[in-house]
Amino acid sequence: MRIAWLQEPKRRIKFGLLKGKLTVPTDFDAPLPDDVLAGFEGR
C-alpha cells in the first residue's frame, strides 16, 4: 500500500517579494471624497 496526495499541495506564498518596490501614501486610509463615495453607493 502506498500513501499519496489526492491533490498536489498548494505552493507556499513567498512573503516579501515586492518589499521596497511599493509605497503606501500617508493618506491611504483617509475618507473618500463625496463624489467618489457616491459612485460606489450608486448615487
PDB file of N, CA, C, O and CB in Angstrom:
ATOM      1  N   MET A   1       0.844  -1.165   0.000  1.00  0.00           N
ATOM      2  CA  MET A   1       0.000   0.000   0.000  1.00  0.00           C
ATOM      3  C   MET A   1       0.894   1.234   0.000  1.00  0.00           C
ATOM      4  O   MET A   1       1.898   1.297   0.709  1.00  0.00           O
ATOM      5  CB  MET A   1      -0.962  -0.006   1.213  1.00  0.00           C
ATOM      6  N   ARG A   2       0.501   2.216  -0.816  1.00  0.00           N
ATOM      7  CA  ARG A   2       1.283   3.445  -0.911  1.00  0.00           C
ATOM      8  C   ARG A   2       0.391   4.629  -0.555  1.00  0.00           C
ATOM      9  O   ARG A   2      -0.741   4.715  -1.032  1.00  0.00           O
ATOM     10  CB  ARG A   2       1.887   3.615  -2.336  1.00  0.00           C
ATOM     11  N   ILE A   3       0.873   5.519   0.256  1.00  0.00           N
ATOM     12  CA  ILE A   3       0.129   6.723   0.621  1.00  0.00           C
ATOM     13  C   ILE A   3       0.582   7.840  -0.310  1.00  0.00           C
ATOM     14  O   ILE A   3       1.777   8.090  -0.466  1.00  0.00           O
ATOM     15  CB  ILE A   3       0.352   7.110   2.133  1.00  0.00           C
ATOM     16  N   ALA A   4      -0.401   8.515  -0.931  1.00  0.00           N
ATOM     17  CA  ALA A   4      -0.078   9.596  -1.860  1.00  0.00           C
ATOM     18  C   ALA A   4      -1.099  10.715  -1.701  1.00  0.00           C
ATOM     19  O   ALA A   4      -2.210  10.491  -1.221  1.00  0.00           O
ATOM     20  CB  ALA A   4      -0.048   9.082  -3.326  1.00  0.00           C
ATOM     21  N   TRP A   5      -0.712  11.927  -2.111  1.00  0.00           N
ATOM     22  CA  TRP A   5      -1.611  13.073  -2.070  1.00  0.00           C
ATOM     23  C   TRP A   5      -2.725  12.890  -3.095  1.00  0.00           C
ATOM     24  O   TRP A   5      -2.485  12.398  -4.197  1.00  0.00           O
ATOM     25  CB  TRP A   5      -0.840  14.387  -2.332  1.00  0.00           C
ATOM     26  N   LEU A   6      -3.941  13.286  -2.730  1.00  0.00           N
ATOM     27  CA  LEU A   6      -5.031  13.298  -3.697  1.00  0.00           C
ATOM     28  C   LEU A   6      -4.873  14.487  -4.636  1.00  0.00           C
ATOM     29  O   LEU A   6      -5.200  14.407  -5.820  1.00  0.00           O
ATOM     30  CB  LEU A   6      -6.398  13.347  -2.982  1.00  0.00           C
ATOM     31  N   GLN A   7      -4.374  15.572  -4.100  1.00  0.00           N
ATOM     32  CA  GLN A   7      -4.091  16.764  -4.892  1.00  0.00           C
ATOM     33  C   GLN A   7      -2.688  17.226  -4.536  1.00  0.00           C
ATOM     34  O   GLN A   7      -2.203  16.998  -3.428  1.00  0.00           O
ATOM     35  CB  GLN A   7      -5.150  17.896  -4.635  1.00  0.00           C
ATOM     36  N   GLU A   8      -2.054  17.873  -5.487  1.00  0.00           N
ATOM     37  CA  GLU A   8      -0.740  18.431  -5.205  1.00  0.00           C
ATOM     38  C   GLU A   8      -0.894  19.515  -4.140  1.00  0.00           C
ATOM     39  O   GLU A   8      -1.833  20.308  -4.208  1.00  0.00           O
ATOM     40  CB  GLU A   8      -0.080  19.003  -6.500  1.00  0.00           C
ATOM     41  N   PRO A   9      -0.007  19.566  -3.174  1.00  0.00           N
ATOM     42  CA  PRO A   9      -0.082  20.645  -2.182  1.00  0.00           C
ATOM     43  C   PRO A   9       0.105  21.997  -2.860  1.00  0.00           C
ATOM     44  O   PRO A   9       0.900  22.128  -3.791  1.00  0.00           O
ATOM     45  CB  PRO A   9       0.983  20.448  -1.075  1.00  0.00           C
ATOM     46  N   LYS A  10      -0.635  23.004  -2.387  1.00  0.00           N
ATOM     47  CA  LYS A  10      -0.509  24.346  -2.953  1.00  0.00           C
ATOM     48  C   LYS A  10       0.874  24.890  -2.647  1.00  0.00           C
ATOM     49  O   LYS A  10       1.479  24.571  -1.624  1.00  0.00           O
ATOM     50  CB  LYS A  10      -1.604  25.292  -2.400  1.00  0.00           C
ATOM     51  N   ARG A  11       1.358  25.725  -3.564  1.00  0.00           N
ATOM     52  CA  ARG A  11       2.663  26.342  -3.342  1.00  0.00           C
ATOM     53  C   ARG A  11       2.567  27.320  -2.185  1.00  0.00           C
ATOM     54  O   ARG A  11       1.551  27.991  -2.008  1.00  0.00           O
ATOM     55  CB  ARG A  11       3.166  27.055  -4.619  1.00  0.00           C
ATOM     56  N   ARG A  12       3.602  27.394  -1.420  1.00  0.00           N
ATOM     57  CA  ARG A  12       3.633  28.320  -0.296  1.00  0.00           C
ATOM     58  C   ARG A  12       3.839  29.738  -0.821  1.00  0.00           C
ATOM     59  O   ARG A  12       4.533  29.954  -1.815  1.00  0.00           O
ATOM     60  CB  ARG A  12       4.750  27.934   0.712  1.00  0.00           C
ATOM     61  N   ILE A  13       3.233  30.685  -0.144  1.00  0.00           N
ATOM     62  CA  ILE A  13       3.373  32.088  -0.513  1.00  0.00           C
ATOM     63  C   ILE A  13       4.736  32.588  -0.047  1.00  0.00           C
ATOM     64  O   ILE A  13       5.134  32.376   1.099  1.00  0.00           O
ATOM     65  CB  ILE A  13       2.225  32.947   0.099  1.00  0.00           C
ATOM     66  N   LYS A  14       5.435  33.248  -0.945  1.00  0.00           N
ATOM     67  CA  LYS A  14       6.727  33.826  -0.580  1.00  0.00           C
ATOM     68  C   LYS A  14       6.501  35.293  -0.216  1.00  0.00           C
ATOM     69  O   LYS A  14       6.269  36.131  -1.087  1.00  0.00           O
ATOM     70  CB  LYS A  14       7.773  33.683  -1.749  1.00  0.00           C
ATOM     71  N   PHE A  15       6.570  35.586   1.063  1.00  0.00           N
ATOM     72  CA  PHE A  15       6.360  36.951   1.521  1.00  0.00           C
ATOM     73  C   PHE A  15       7.598  37.794   1.253  1.00  0.00           C
ATOM     74  O   PHE A  15       8.729  37.309   1.305  1.00  0.00           O
ATOM     75  CB  PHE A  15       6.009  36.971   3.013  1.00  0.00           C
ATOM     76  N   GLY A  16       7.357  39.061   0.968  1.00  0.00           N
ATOM     77  CA  GLY A  16       8.461  39.990   0.787  1.00  0.00           C
ATOM     78  C   GLY A  16       8.958  40.118  -0.641  1.00  0.00           C
ATOM     79  O   GLY A  16       9.982  40.759  -0.877  1.00  0.00           O
ATOM     80  N   LEU A  17       8.260  39.524  -1.598  1.00  0.00           N
ATOM     81  CA  LEU A  17       8.728  39.604  -2.986  1.00  0.00           C
ATOM     82  C   LEU A  17       8.746  41.038  -3.514  1.00  0.00           C
ATOM     83  O   LEU A  17       9.602  41.386  -4.328  1.00  0.00           O
ATOM     84  CB  LEU A  17       7.849  38.746  -3.879  1.00  0.00           C
ATOM     85  N   LEU A  18       7.811  41.869  -3.058  1.00  0.00           N
ATOM     86  CA  LEU A  18       7.736  43.250  -3.540  1.00  0.00           C
ATOM     87  C   LEU A  18       8.271  44.255  -2.524  1.00  0.00           C
ATOM     88  O   LEU A  18       8.035  45.456  -2.651  1.00  0.00           O
ATOM     89  CB  LEU A  18       6.305  43.597  -3.889  1.00  0.00           C
ATOM     90  N   LYS A  19       8.979  43.773  -1.535  1.00  0.00           N
ATOM     91  CA  LYS A  19       9.500  44.660  -0.498  1.00  0.00           C
ATOM     92  C   LYS A  19      10.401  45.719  -1.132  1.00  0.00           C
ATOM     93  O   LYS A  19      11.326  45.410  -1.883  1.00  0.00           O
ATOM     94  CB  LYS A  19      10.276  43.855   0.578  1.00  0.00           C
ATOM     95  N   GLY A  20      10.102  46.969  -0.809  1.00  0.00           N
ATOM     96  CA  GLY A  20      10.887  48.081  -1.332  1.00  0.00           C
ATOM     97  C   GLY A  20      10.461  48.543  -2.713  1.00  0.00           C
ATOM     98  O   GLY A  20      11.013  49.516  -3.227  1.00  0.00           O
ATOM     99  N   LYS A  21       9.487  47.867  -3.333  1.00  0.00           N
ATOM    100  CA  LYS A  21       9.058  48.233  -4.680  1.00  0.00           C
ATOM    101  C   LYS A  21       7.733  48.990  -4.686  1.00  0.00           C
ATOM    102  O   LYS A  21       7.370  49.594  -5.696  1.00  0.00           O
ATOM    103  CB  LYS A  21       8.937  46.993  -5.535  1.00  0.00           C
ATOM    104  N   LEU A  22       7.013  48.963  -3.573  1.00  0.00           N
ATOM    105  CA  LEU A  22       5.738  49.664  -3.468  1.00  0.00           C
ATOM    106  C   LEU A  22       5.798  50.656  -2.320  1.00  0.00           C
ATOM    107  O   LEU A  22       6.472  50.431  -1.315  1.00  0.00           O
ATOM    108  CB  LEU A  22       4.574  48.670  -3.268  1.00  0.00           C
ATOM    109  N   THR A  23       5.082  51.753  -2.490  1.00  0.00           N
ATOM    110  CA  THR A  23       4.965  52.705  -1.394  1.00  0.00           C
ATOM    111  C   THR A  23       3.494  52.962  -1.132  1.00  0.00           C
ATOM    112  O   THR A  23       2.696  53.041  -2.067  1.00  0.00           O
ATOM    113  CB  THR A  23       5.713  54.030  -1.711  1.00  0.00           C
ATOM    114  N   VAL A  24       3.136  53.091   0.121  1.00  0.00           N
ATOM    115  CA  VAL A  24       1.759  53.370   0.519  1.00  0.00           C
ATOM    116  C   VAL A  24       1.694  54.837   0.919  1.00  0.00           C
ATOM    117  O   VAL A  24       2.445  55.278   1.790  1.00  0.00           O
ATOM    118  CB  VAL A  24       1.288  52.429   1.695  1.00  0.00           C
ATOM    119  N   PRO A  25       0.797  55.600   0.285  1.00  0.00           N
ATOM    120  CA  PRO A  25       0.703  57.021   0.626  1.00  0.00           C
ATOM    121  C   PRO A  25       0.277  57.215   2.082  1.00  0.00           C
ATOM    122  O   PRO A  25      -0.391  56.359   2.662  1.00  0.00           O
ATOM    123  CB  PRO A  25      -0.287  57.728  -0.310  1.00  0.00           C
ATOM    124  N   THR A  26       0.666  58.337   2.659  1.00  0.00           N
ATOM    125  CA  THR A  26       0.329  58.594   4.058  1.00  0.00           C
ATOM    126  C   THR A  26      -1.167  58.758   4.266  1.00  0.00           C
ATOM    127  O   THR A  26      -1.665  58.500   5.362  1.00  0.00           O
ATOM    128  CB  THR A  26       1.049  59.831   4.549  1.00  0.00           C
ATOM    129  N   ASP A  27      -1.901  59.185   3.231  1.00  0.00           N
ATOM    130  CA  ASP A  27      -3.352  59.362   3.368  1.00  0.00           C
ATOM    131  C   ASP A  27      -4.137  58.157   2.838  1.00  0.00           C
ATOM    132  O   ASP A  27      -5.297  58.293   2.450  1.00  0.00           O
ATOM    133  CB  ASP A  27      -3.792  60.625   2.632  1.00  0.00           C
ATOM    134  N   PHE A  28      -3.515  57.001   2.823  1.00  0.00           N
ATOM    135  CA  PHE A  28      -4.133  55.780   2.293  1.00  0.00           C
ATOM    136  C   PHE A  28      -5.484  55.485   2.937  1.00  0.00           C
ATOM    137  O   PHE A  28      -6.420  55.076   2.250  1.00  0.00           O
ATOM    138  CB  PHE A  28      -3.204  54.597   2.496  1.00  0.00           C
ATOM    139  N   ASP A  29      -5.592  55.684   4.238  1.00  0.00           N
ATOM    140  CA  ASP A  29      -6.830  55.349   4.936  1.00  0.00           C
ATOM    141  C   ASP A  29      -7.738  56.560   5.165  1.00  0.00           C
ATOM    142  O   ASP A  29      -8.651  56.507   5.989  1.00  0.00           O
ATOM    143  CB  ASP A  29      -6.504  54.708   6.261  1.00  0.00           C
ATOM    144  N   ALA A  30      -7.490  57.637   4.444  1.00  0.00           N
ATOM    145  CA  ALA A  30      -8.331  58.831   4.548  1.00  0.00           C
ATOM    146  C   ALA A  30      -9.696  58.553   3.917  1.00  0.00           C
ATOM    147  O   ALA A  30      -9.800  57.743   2.996  1.00  0.00           O
ATOM    148  CB  ALA A  30      -7.649  60.052   3.863  1.00  0.00           C
ATOM    149  N   PRO A  31     -10.736  59.215   4.406  1.00  0.00           N
ATOM    150  CA  PRO A  31     -12.069  59.032   3.812  1.00  0.00           C
ATOM    151  C   PRO A  31     -12.069  59.426   2.332  1.00  0.00           C
ATOM    152  O   PRO A  31     -11.341  60.327   1.915  1.00  0.00           O
ATOM    153  CB  PRO A  31     -13.121  59.865   4.580  1.00  0.00           C
ATOM    154  N   LEU A  32     -12.890  58.742   1.560  1.00  0.00           N
ATOM    155  CA  LEU A  32     -13.004  59.053   0.134  1.00  0.00           C
ATOM    156  C   LEU A  32     -13.753  60.365  -0.059  1.00  0.00           C
ATOM    157  O   LEU A  32     -14.602  60.718   0.760  1.00  0.00           O
ATOM    158  CB  LEU A  32     -13.718  57.909  -0.622  1.00  0.00           C
ATOM    159  N   PRO A  33     -13.450  61.090  -1.133  1.00  0.00           N
ATOM    160  CA  PRO A  33     -14.225  62.298  -1.440  1.00  0.00           C
ATOM    161  C   PRO A  33     -15.691  61.923  -1.687  1.00  0.00           C
ATOM    162  O   PRO A  33     -15.992  60.799  -2.089  1.00  0.00           O
ATOM    163  CB  PRO A  33     -13.631  63.036  -2.684  1.00  0.00           C
ATOM    164  N   ASP A  34     -16.591  62.869  -1.443  1.00  0.00           N
ATOM    165  CA  ASP A  34     -18.027  62.598  -1.561  1.00  0.00           C
ATOM    166  C   ASP A  34     -18.426  62.097  -2.944  1.00  0.00           C
ATOM    167  O   ASP A  34     -19.260  61.197  -3.050  1.00  0.00           O
ATOM    168  CB  ASP A  34     -18.810  63.844  -1.237  1.00  0.00           C
ATOM    169  N   ASP A  35     -17.846  62.664  -4.019  1.00  0.00           N
ATOM    170  CA  ASP A  35     -18.229  62.234  -5.366  1.00  0.00           C
ATOM    171  C   ASP A  35     -17.801  60.794  -5.646  1.00  0.00           C
ATOM    172  O   ASP A  35     -18.528  60.062  -6.317  1.00  0.00           O
ATOM    173  CB  ASP A  35     -17.617  63.168  -6.409  1.00  0.00           C
ATOM    174  N   VAL A  36     -16.664  60.380  -5.158  1.00  0.00           N
ATOM    175  CA  VAL A  36     -16.202  59.002  -5.347  1.00  0.00           C
ATOM    176  C   VAL A  36     -17.066  58.054  -4.525  1.00  0.00           C
ATOM    177  O   VAL A  36     -17.476  57.003  -5.018  1.00  0.00           O
ATOM    178  CB  VAL A  36     -14.708  58.857  -4.949  1.00  0.00           C
ATOM    179  N   LEU A  37     -17.342  58.413  -3.288  1.00  0.00           N
ATOM    180  CA  LEU A  37     -18.185  57.601  -2.420  1.00  0.00           C
ATOM    181  C   LEU A  37     -19.583  57.444  -3.014  1.00  0.00           C
ATOM    182  O   LEU A  37     -20.163  56.360  -2.956  1.00  0.00           O
ATOM    183  CB  LEU A  37     -18.269  58.223  -1.021  1.00  0.00           C
ATOM    184  N   ALA A  38     -20.124  58.514  -3.582  1.00  0.00           N
ATOM    185  CA  ALA A  38     -21.444  58.455  -4.216  1.00  0.00           C
ATOM    186  C   ALA A  38     -21.436  57.481  -5.390  1.00  0.00           C
ATOM    187  O   ALA A  38     -22.424  56.781  -5.613  1.00  0.00           O
ATOM    188  CB  ALA A  38     -21.879  59.853  -4.691  1.00  0.00           C
ATOM    189  N   GLY A  39     -20.349  57.426  -6.137  1.00  0.00           N
ATOM    190  CA  GLY A  39     -20.247  56.489  -7.251  1.00  0.00           C
ATOM    191  C   GLY A  39     -20.292  55.039  -6.795  1.00  0.00           C
ATOM    192  O   GLY A  39     -20.895  54.201  -7.465  1.00  0.00           O
ATOM    193  N   PHE A  40     -19.668  54.733  -5.673  1.00  0.00           N
ATOM    194  CA  PHE A  40     -19.704  53.374  -5.139  1.00  0.00           C
ATOM    195  C   PHE A  40     -21.088  53.021  -4.604  1.00  0.00           C
ATOM    196  O   PHE A  40     -21.510  51.866  -4.665  1.00  0.00           O
ATOM    197  CB  PHE A  40     -18.662  53.213  -4.035  1.00  0.00           C
ATOM    198  N   GLU A  41     -21.789  54.022  -4.080  1.00  0.00           N
ATOM    199  CA  GLU A  41     -23.104  53.778  -3.498  1.00  0.00           C
ATOM    200  C   GLU A  41     -24.224  53.887  -4.524  1.00  0.00           C
ATOM    201  O   GLU A  41     -25.390  53.686  -4.184  1.00  0.00           O
ATOM    202  CB  GLU A  41     -23.356  54.746  -2.370  1.00  0.00           C
ATOM    203  N   GLY A  42     -23.893  54.199  -5.763  1.00  0.00           N
ATOM    204  CA  GLY A  42     -24.889  54.261  -6.834  1.00  0.00           C
ATOM    205  C   GLY A  42     -25.749  55.514  -6.791  1.00  0.00           C
ATOM    206  O   GLY A  42     -26.881  55.512  -7.274  1.00  0.00           O
ATOM    207  N   ARG A  43     -25.219  56.570  -6.220  1.00  0.00           N
ATOM    208  CA  ARG A  43     -25.997  57.821  -6.180  1.00  0.00           C
ATOM    209  C   ARG A  43     -25.618  58.720  -7.322  1.00  0.00           C
ATOM    210  O   ARG A  43     -26.165  59.815  -7.454  1.00  0.00           O
ATOM    211  CB  ARG A  43     -25.789  58.555  -4.856  1.00  0.00           C
TER     212      ARG A  43
END
